[in-house]
Amino acid sequence: MREISVLVLLAACGGGSGADPDGAAGDDDAGGGGETLADRYPGDVGLGGDPAVVWFEDFEAGSVAAVTDRYDQVQGEARMALVGGVAGQAMAMTAGGGVDAVDLFTQLPAGEAWWVRWHVRYQAGVPWHHSGVWFGGYNPAMPYPSPNAGLRPDGDDRFSISVEPVFDVGGAAPRFDFYNYWMGMHSWMETPTDDGTSYYGNALVHRNDFTIDEDQWVCLEVHVRLNPDPASAAGAVLEVWKDDAPVARFDDTGPPGYWIRDKFCPTGADGAECTDYPAPVAEIHERVAAGMDLVRVPWEKKRDRMVTLDAVRAPESDKDGSADFAEVEPRRAASREAAVELESVLVPG
């Protein structure tokens, strides 16, 4: 069996820019100094009980059944196993050989801003397909996943964010990227149709150094803040870190870039999927002259506010694959914690 080890937390990997321990719920602006969540809970011990944390999974329940009992929907439980993680236990999820879905799903309370972090280790040489952490919103809220693959959201019904292996999977240096659905997403088709096959998750990062580092534990973190006014993208943020290092940030000021079908290539993108197809200079000049960025925020005018977590989707291929997930902890952005410190992401032992 091929396997993937995963540790997932919905929270910040750290808080390098500081956090206000008495910050109001929803106040997730950077800066402010002071104590962070990581400072208060060395080794994450006790972190799950903090009121800013809305979901915490360290896979220390003692059995697979004790873990899965906490979720609204479970698929492929027979292909799950508790294994050694970063510190303590992790959950190995193995798919393939006819079992295409091994995952956990839980419905979270509504929120405007979220930090989501997790540790994950992917087995080498596997053609991963939708193997990562998904979260987003449904309107109305629902206790089960409904991805609606192939369909673009309308803007008041759903959106989803995922970080997973996307490029060069099965190759020498597979890479993470976003795989997002929102009302402004683009189609892989030159002329989209209405038959449910035109829209699949859009990638936004396209960096050669955003590697999955097979057979090694990595810490990933995503921060999302929804725009408060559905009529404007102002205030919305999407950013991602890997092992405490910032990878990409998207907000209502940029970065500028261009679209290649369903791939947004921001300034600095060096993945071949972008560099092999550069934008026409005239197009870039036109956008800059008009004071426009091709992408500002991936969920402009979003109205849905229900956040859900799909902890793992394992590889859909003939080749068995497994990933180990070690911790899951969603928290509301309640304390202005805006950066990350790797040492704060230890699995409670």
C-alpha positions as CSV (number, residue, x, y, z in Angstrom):
1,M,0.0,0.0,0.0
2,R,1.1,3.6,-0.7
3,E,0.3,6.0,2.1
4,I,0.1,9.6,3.0
5,S,0.6,10.9,6.6
6,V,-1.3,14.0,7.6
7,L,-1.4,16.3,10.7
8,V,-4.0,19.0,10.3
9,L,-4.7,22.1,12.3
10,L,-7.1,24.9,11.4
11,A,-5.0,27.6,13.1
12,A,-1.7,29.4,12.6
13,C,1.5,27.5,12.4
14,G,2.8,30.2,14.7
15,G,2.5,33.9,15.2
16,G,5.7,35.6,14.3
17,S,4.2,39.0,14.0
18,G,2.6,38.7,17.3
19,A,-1.0,38.4,18.6
20,D,-3.2,40.2,20.9
21,P,-4.4,37.6,23.4
22,D,-7.5,39.7,24.2
23,G,-8.3,40.5,20.5
24,A,-11.9,40.6,19.5
25,A,-13.2,37.7,17.4
26,G,-12.7,38.2,13.8
27,D,-9.9,40.7,14.3
28,D,-7.1,39.0,12.3
29,D,-5.1,42.0,11.1
30,A,-1.3,41.6,11.2
31,G,0.8,43.3,13.7
32,G,0.0,44.4,17.2
33,G,2.8,42.6,19.0
34,G,2.3,40.7,22.2
35,E,1.7,37.0,23.1
36,T,0.7,34.5,20.4
37,L,-1.3,31.3,20.7
38,A,1.9,29.5,20.2
39,D,3.5,31.3,23.2
40,R,0.6,30.3,25.4
41,Y,0.6,26.6,24.5
42,P,4.2,25.3,24.1
43,G,4.0,22.1,22.1
44,D,0.4,22.9,21.4
45,V,-0.5,21.3,24.8
46,G,-3.9,22.7,25.8
47,L,-4.3,24.6,22.5
48,G,-7.5,22.8,21.6
49,G,-9.2,24.2,24.6
50,D,-8.6,27.9,23.7
51,P,-11.8,29.7,22.8
52,A,-10.2,31.0,19.6
53,V,-9.9,27.4,18.3
54,V,-13.0,25.9,16.7
55,W,-11.6,22.5,15.8
56,F,-8.6,20.6,16.9
57,E,-7.6,17.1,15.9
58,D,-4.3,15.5,17.1
59,F,-5.3,11.9,16.4
60,E,-4.5,10.9,20.0
61,A,-8.0,9.4,20.7
62,G,-6.5,5.9,21.0
63,S,-8.3,4.2,18.0
64,V,-9.4,5.0,14.5
65,A,-13.0,4.6,15.5
66,A,-12.6,7.1,18.4
67,V,-11.2,9.7,15.9
68,T,-13.8,9.1,13.2
69,D,-16.7,9.3,15.7
70,R,-16.1,13.1,15.9
71,Y,-16.8,13.7,12.2
72,D,-20.0,14.2,10.3
73,Q,-19.0,12.0,7.4
74,V,-16.3,9.4,7.0
75,Q,-15.3,7.5,3.9
76,G,-12.8,4.6,3.7
77,E,-12.4,4.1,7.4
78,A,-10.9,0.6,6.8
79,R,-8.0,2.3,5.0
80,M,-7.2,4.5,8.0
81,A,-4.5,3.7,10.6
82,L,-2.9,5.5,13.5
83,V,0.8,5.8,13.0
84,G,3.8,7.8,14.4
85,G,3.6,11.5,13.6
86,V,5.7,14.6,14.2
87,A,5.3,14.0,17.9
88,G,2.6,11.5,19.0
89,Q,0.2,10.0,16.6
90,A,-0.9,10.7,13.0
91,M,-3.6,9.3,10.8
92,A,-2.4,7.4,7.7
93,M,-5.0,7.3,5.0
94,T,-4.4,4.9,2.1
95,A,-6.3,4.9,-1.1
96,G,-6.0,3.2,-4.5
97,G,-6.7,-0.3,-5.6
98,G,-10.3,0.5,-6.1
99,V,-10.8,2.6,-3.0
100,D,-10.8,6.2,-4.3
101,A,-12.0,8.2,-1.4
102,V,-10.6,8.0,2.1
103,D,-11.6,11.2,4.0
104,L,-13.0,12.9,7.0
105,F,-15.6,15.8,6.9
106,T,-16.9,18.0,9.6
107,Q,-19.2,21.0,9.6
108,L,-17.8,24.1,11.4
109,P,-19.6,27.1,12.8
110,A,-19.9,30.2,10.6
111,G,-17.0,32.7,10.5
112,E,-15.6,35.5,8.5
113,A,-11.8,34.8,8.9
114,W,-9.9,31.5,9.4
115,W,-6.4,30.2,9.9
116,V,-6.1,26.6,8.9
117,R,-2.9,24.6,9.5
118,W,-1.8,21.0,9.2
119,H,1.2,18.7,9.1
120,V,1.3,16.2,6.2
121,R,3.7,13.6,4.8
122,Y,3.2,12.2,1.3
123,Q,4.6,8.9,0.2
124,A,7.0,9.2,-2.7
125,G,6.2,8.3,-6.3
126,V,2.4,8.4,-6.1
127,P,0.2,10.2,-8.7
128,W,-1.8,12.1,-6.1
129,H,-5.3,13.3,-7.0
130,H,-7.2,15.6,-4.6
131,S,-5.2,14.6,-1.6
132,G,-5.1,17.4,0.9
133,V,-7.2,19.7,3.1
134,W,-10.3,21.4,1.7
135,F,-12.4,24.0,3.5
136,G,-15.0,26.6,2.4
137,G,-18.6,27.5,2.7
138,Y,-22.1,26.3,1.7
139,N,-25.3,28.3,1.6
140,P,-27.3,26.8,3.1
141,A,-24.9,25.0,5.4
142,M,-24.7,21.2,5.2
143,P,-23.1,18.4,7.2
144,Y,-21.6,16.6,4.2
145,P,-19.3,17.6,1.3
146,S,-20.9,18.7,-2.0
147,P,-18.0,19.8,-4.3
148,N,-20.1,20.1,-7.5
149,A,-17.0,19.4,-9.6
150,G,-17.1,20.9,-13.1
151,L,-19.5,23.7,-12.0
152,R,-18.7,27.3,-11.2
153,P,-20.3,28.7,-8.1
154,D,-22.9,31.5,-8.5
155,G,-21.5,33.7,-5.7
156,D,-24.1,33.1,-3.1
157,D,-24.1,29.3,-2.9
158,R,-20.6,27.9,-2.1
159,F,-16.8,28.3,-2.4
160,S,-14.0,26.0,-1.5
161,I,-10.2,26.3,-0.9
162,S,-7.7,23.5,-1.1
163,V,-4.0,23.1,-1.0
164,E,-2.9,19.8,-2.4
165,P,-0.4,18.2,-4.8
166,V,-1.3,19.7,-8.2
167,F,1.7,19.9,-10.6
168,D,4.3,17.2,-11.5
169,V,2.6,14.6,-9.4
170,G,4.3,11.2,-9.8
171,G,7.4,13.1,-11.0
172,A,10.7,14.1,-9.4
173,A,9.5,17.3,-7.7
174,P,5.7,17.4,-7.3
175,R,4.3,20.8,-6.2
176,F,1.5,22.1,-4.1
177,D,-0.9,24.7,-5.3
178,F,-4.4,26.0,-4.6
179,Y,-7.3,24.1,-6.1
180,N,-10.1,26.7,-5.6
181,Y,-13.7,27.1,-6.6
182,W,-15.4,30.6,-6.5
183,M,-17.7,32.8,-8.6
184,G,-14.8,34.4,-10.5
185,M,-12.9,31.2,-11.4
186,H,-11.9,30.5,-15.0
187,S,-12.5,27.5,-17.2
188,W,-10.0,25.2,-18.7
189,M,-12.0,25.5,-22.0
190,E,-11.5,28.4,-24.4
191,T,-15.3,28.5,-24.7
192,P,-17.0,27.1,-21.5
193,T,-20.1,25.0,-21.9
194,D,-23.0,24.4,-19.5
195,D,-22.7,20.6,-19.4
196,G,-20.9,20.4,-16.0
197,T,-17.4,19.8,-17.4
198,S,-16.1,23.4,-17.8
199,Y,-14.9,24.4,-14.4
200,Y,-12.4,22.6,-12.1
201,G,-10.3,24.0,-9.3
202,N,-8.1,27.0,-10.2
203,A,-4.4,27.1,-9.3
204,L,-2.9,30.4,-8.2
205,V,0.7,30.0,-7.0
206,H,2.8,28.2,-9.6
207,R,6.1,28.3,-7.7
208,N,8.8,25.6,-8.3
209,D,9.8,25.8,-4.6
210,F,6.3,25.0,-3.3
211,T,7.2,21.3,-3.3
212,I,5.5,18.5,-1.3
213,D,8.8,17.1,-0.1
214,E,7.8,13.5,-0.3
215,D,8.4,11.2,2.7
216,Q,9.0,14.3,4.9
217,W,6.7,16.1,7.2
218,V,5.7,19.6,6.1
219,C,3.6,22.2,7.8
220,L,1.1,24.1,5.7
221,E,-1.1,27.0,6.7
222,V,-3.8,29.0,4.9
223,H,-5.4,32.2,6.1
224,V,-8.6,33.4,4.5
225,R,-10.6,36.5,5.3
226,L,-13.9,37.1,3.5
227,N,-14.7,40.6,2.2
228,P,-17.2,42.2,4.5
229,D,-19.2,43.9,1.7
230,P,-20.5,41.5,-0.9
231,A,-20.3,44.4,-3.5
232,S,-16.6,44.9,-3.1
233,A,-13.4,42.8,-2.9
234,A,-12.0,45.2,-0.3
235,G,-10.8,43.5,2.9
236,A,-10.6,40.0,1.5
237,V,-7.3,38.0,1.9
238,L,-6.0,34.6,0.9
239,E,-2.5,33.6,1.9
240,V,-0.4,30.4,2.3
241,W,2.7,29.4,4.2
242,K,4.9,26.3,4.1
243,D,7.1,25.5,7.1
244,D,6.8,29.0,8.5
245,A,7.8,30.7,5.2
246,P,5.3,32.8,3.3
247,V,4.5,31.4,-0.2
248,A,1.8,33.7,-1.6
249,R,-0.7,36.4,-0.6
250,F,-3.7,37.6,-2.6
251,D,-5.8,40.6,-1.5
252,D,-7.7,43.5,-3.1
253,T,-4.5,45.2,-4.1
254,G,-2.8,42.4,-6.0
255,P,-0.6,40.8,-7.0
256,P,-0.9,41.5,-10.8
257,G,-0.8,38.6,-13.2
258,Y,-2.5,37.0,-16.1
259,W,-4.8,34.0,-16.8
260,I,-3.9,31.0,-18.9
261,R,-7.3,29.3,-19.1
262,D,-7.9,28.0,-15.5
263,K,-4.5,29.0,-14.2
264,F,-3.8,32.5,-12.7
265,C,-0.1,33.3,-13.1
266,P,0.9,36.1,-10.6
267,T,4.1,38.1,-10.8
268,G,7.0,35.9,-9.8
269,A,5.4,32.6,-10.9
270,D,8.1,30.3,-12.3
271,G,6.2,27.1,-12.9
272,A,6.5,25.8,-16.5
273,E,2.7,25.9,-16.7
274,C,3.0,29.7,-16.6
275,T,6.5,30.4,-18.1
276,D,5.8,28.2,-21.2
277,Y,2.8,30.4,-22.0
278,P,3.7,34.0,-21.1
279,A,1.0,36.7,-21.4
280,P,1.2,39.0,-24.4
281,V,2.9,42.3,-23.4
282,A,0.0,44.3,-24.8
283,E,-2.3,42.5,-22.4
284,I,-0.2,43.2,-19.4
285,H,0.2,46.9,-20.4
286,E,-3.5,47.2,-20.9
287,R,-4.3,45.9,-17.5
288,V,-1.7,48.0,-15.7
289,A,-2.7,51.2,-17.6
290,A,-6.3,50.6,-16.6
291,G,-5.2,50.3,-13.0
292,M,-6.5,46.8,-12.8
293,D,-5.1,43.5,-11.6
294,L,-6.4,40.5,-13.4
295,V,-7.1,38.8,-10.0
296,R,-7.6,40.7,-6.8
297,V,-9.3,38.2,-4.5
298,P,-10.6,34.8,-5.4
299,W,-14.1,35.2,-3.8
300,E,-15.2,38.7,-4.6
301,K,-18.8,39.3,-3.7
302,K,-19.0,36.1,-1.6
303,R,-22.0,35.7,0.5
304,D,-21.7,32.2,2.0
305,R,-20.2,32.1,5.5
306,M,-20.5,28.5,6.5
307,V,-17.0,26.9,6.8
308,T,-16.5,23.2,6.4
309,L,-13.5,21.0,6.6
310,D,-12.8,18.0,4.4
311,A,-9.6,16.7,6.1
312,V,-8.3,14.3,3.4
313,R,-9.1,13.1,0.0
314,A,-6.7,10.3,-1.0
315,P,-5.4,9.5,-4.5
316,E,-7.8,8.4,-7.2
317,S,-5.7,6.1,-9.3
318,D,-4.8,2.5,-9.9
319,K,-1.7,3.0,-7.7
320,D,-2.3,2.7,-4.0
321,G,-1.2,5.7,-2.1
322,S,-1.2,6.8,1.5
323,A,-0.7,10.1,3.4
324,D,-0.3,10.6,7.1
325,F,-2.2,13.5,8.7
326,A,-1.1,14.4,12.1
327,E,-3.3,17.2,13.5
328,V,-6.4,19.2,12.6
329,E,-7.2,22.5,14.3
330,P,-9.5,25.1,12.8
331,R,-9.7,28.4,14.7
332,R,-11.3,31.7,14.1
333,A,-8.9,34.5,13.4
334,A,-9.5,36.1,16.8
335,S,-6.2,37.4,18.0
336,R,-4.5,39.3,15.1
337,E,-2.0,36.4,14.7
338,A,-0.7,37.0,11.2
339,A,2.6,35.1,10.8
340,V,3.9,31.7,11.7
341,E,6.5,30.0,13.9
342,L,7.2,26.4,13.1
343,E,8.0,25.5,16.7
344,S,4.3,26.2,17.7
345,V,3.1,23.4,15.5
346,L,4.2,20.4,17.5
347,V,1.7,17.7,17.8
348,P,0.5,17.4,21.4
349,G,2.1,14.3,22.8
